């Protein structure tokens, strides 16, 4: 997916939010925005939004001196999700179709997003997603592919939703490699976040080698690229992974909530619609 002009104000909004989360210094925050302005003037529109986002968040880190502005917020999100885990697990286990319910819960967790949706209401959104039909629903294809898959690569997104991903992985009952970001960017999951969620107990946790808020293959490690090429089923969570991989011809299933008009338009859905796309 390319970068649209409508994405540019969002880069400034995210930079401002991240900088204010990191420090309380108006001069430094202004410096962040000044540097983003220079950066934005050179954005190639044929690049993906996460490629620019990678540079935006590097700028925030460099200027503020804070490596992980959302560290405490991520911790809180994981703790909140872990408290919900027993009830969510029971919801899945007693469902008519546990796998479909687990897929929908994994998408519900995708609402935890300080970049595109900082005002999310987690428990309310869980119920909405569970009871609303996805705008794109390729669940049957997902189920059929899972039955014969032997090498599953699961691309994580936000830190809090790793708990929801864990439930889906447990329900799939197949060996899974779970990929996270190489270093902190927005509230995306790193290896430590995945471990804090208990994902290392149900999957092999690996780094993509990339510090973008998506999976920019050109910036990923050789180890990850080998996993990506060998996987016979890839589960891609969230908007950032969709933005960077939507043109790839691989067996990818995109699980996400459309949280911005640009993504919604690209997918042909409405904002807040959920998607299970093959």
N, C-alpha and C positions, 0 to 999 in steps of 0.2 A: 504494500500500500504506500502511496506517495504522501508527501506533506502538502496540505492545502493551506491557502492563505489564512483560513479560519483557525488554523493550529497556532499561528504566531502569537495572538494575545494570550493563549493558554500557556505558552512557554514563560511569558512574563508573570502570569498569575501563579504558576507553580514555583518559579524562582523566588517570588516575593513571600509566598507561604513558607517555603523551606527555609529561607534566610531568617524570617521572623521566628520560626520555630527554633532555629539554631542559636540566635543571639538577640540581644536587646541593644542594638547600636545602630541608630538611623544612618549614620555616615557609612558604615560598612554595608548596610542593606542597600543604600543608594549606589554604592560601588558595584554591588552584585548586579543591579538592574542596568547600570551603565555598560557593564561588560556584556550582559546579555543582549543589549541593544546592538553592540558592535558585532556580536556573534550572529544575531538574527539577520543582519544585513547581508550575510554571506551564505545563508542557508540555500542549498540546492533543492528545489521543489521535487526533484525526482528521488530524493532520499526519504527514508521512513522517519516518522516523528520520533521514535526511540533513539535514532542515531543522533538527532539534535538534542534530545533529552539527556543523552549521555554527556554531552558537552555542557549543558545547562547545569546539571548537578555536580559535575566536576568543578565548575566555576563557583558554585555555592560552597563547596568544601574548601576550595583554595582561599577564597576571600574570608570566610568565617572562621576557618581553622577547625571546624567541627566535622569529623569524619562521618558521623551518622546522626543527623539532626532528628530523626524519627525513632531513635533507639528506644526511648521510654514509651512512646506511643505504640510501637510494635510489641513491646513486652506486655503492655496493658491489653492489646487486642488478642494476643495469644492466650493470656490468662482468662480473659472473658470467654473466648471460644472453648477453652478446656473445661470451663465450668458448665458450658452447654453440652459438652461432648456426651455425657451419659444419656441425656434425654434425646439428643439427636440420634445416637446409636440405637436406642430403643425404637425410635420412629422408623428407622430403616429396617430393623429386624422384624417389625410387626407389619410392615407394608405389604400390600398385595404383590408388588414387584420391587423387592429391596434394591436391586441394581438401579432401576430408574429413579427411585427416590434418592439414592446416594448420589447419582449424577446431578439431580436437581439441587441437592444440598451443596454439592461442590460449586455449582454456579451461584447459589445464594451467598456463599462465602466470598465470592468475587466482588461483592458490594463494598468490601473494606478497601478503600482506595483514597489516599490523601491527595493524589494527583488530580484525578478526574471527579472524585465525589467525596470531598472532605466532610460532608454533613450527613453521612450515612447513619441509618438507624438499624442496627444489626438484627435484633430479634423480630422487628416488624417486617424487615425485608425477607427474612427466612420464610415466614408464613406466606408472604406474597408470592415468592418464587415456587414454593411447594404446591400452591393451589392455582397457579396460572400456567396455561399451556405455552410452551416456548414458541416464539414467532417463527423460528426455523427449528424443526424437530427431526433430526436424523438419528434419533435414539435407536431405532431398529437396526440401522446400519452399524451403529456403535456396538450394539449387543452381539450382532453376527460376527463382526470383526474380532471382538474380544474372545469369542469362543475358540477361534483358531490361532490367536496371537500367542507367540512364544517369547517375544522380545519387545517389551513395552517400555517406552520412554515417556515420562510424565514431566511436562514443563511447568514448574511452579510459577506463581505470580506473587501476590501479596502475602506478607508474613502471617497475618491472622487467619487467612483462609487455608493455611497448611493443615490446620486441625480438621477442616472439612475434607480436604484432599485425603487425609489419613483414613477417614471413614470410607471414602470411595475405594481406596486401594485395598482396604480390608475386605470390602464387599466383593471386589473383583476376584480376590483370592488367586492372584497370578504374580509371578516375580516382576517387580517394577524397579526401574532406575528413575530416581527423582532428581531433576536438575534445578539448581538454584542460581542466583546471581553470584558473581565472583566477589563483589564488594558492595557495601550499602548504596542503594539508590532508591529514593522516595521511601516507601515502606515495603519494598519488594523483599522477598525471603532470601536470606543468606543461609549458609550451612548451619550456623549456630541457631538461627530461627527455626529451621527444620528440626534440629535436634531437640530444641526446647518444646516443640510440639509433639515429640515422640515419633516423628516420621522415620527416624533411623531404625526403629523397631520393626517397621513393616516394608521398608524399601531401602535400596542402596542410594544414599544421598551423594550426589556429585555436583561440582560447580560447572557451569557452562563456560567459565573462563571469561565471561563478558560482564562489564559493569554498566550496561545500558538497561533501561527499563523495558526490556524486550529481549528477544533472541536474535541478535545481529550476527549472522553466521560468519561473516568476514572477520569478526572480532572474537569469535569463540576459540577455545583450545582444541588442539588436535584430538585429545582424548574425547571431548564432548562430540566433536564432528564425527568421530568413529561410531559413537553411540547413536547419533542422529541418522547416519547412513545405514546402520545395521538394523535399526528398529523396524519391526513389521507392523507396529501400531504406535502412533504418537498422540498423546493427549496434551493439548495446548490450552492452558488456562489464561484467561484475561485478555484485555485489549492490546497491551504492549506486545505480547507474543503473536497475536493476530496481525497487528500492523507490520511486524517484521517478517512473518512467514506466509502471509496470505497468497503469495505468488509461487510458493514452493510446490513442486509436484511430488509430494510424499503422502503416505497414508495418515493424514493428520485429522484429528477431531478437535474442533475449537469449542470450548465451553466458556461462555462469558455472558455478562450482562452489558448491553450497549449503554454506556454512561455518558456519551457525548454525541452531539448531532452528526459529527463527521463520520464516526464509526457506524452509527445507525444508518446513515445515508449509503455508505459503502456496502453495508450488508443488506440494504433494502428493508430495514425494520424501523421501529420507533425507539426513541430514547426510553430506557428502562425495560425494553424487551429482553427476554433471555434467549439464548441461542445454543443449540447443539448442532453444529455444522460439520459435515463431512467434506 
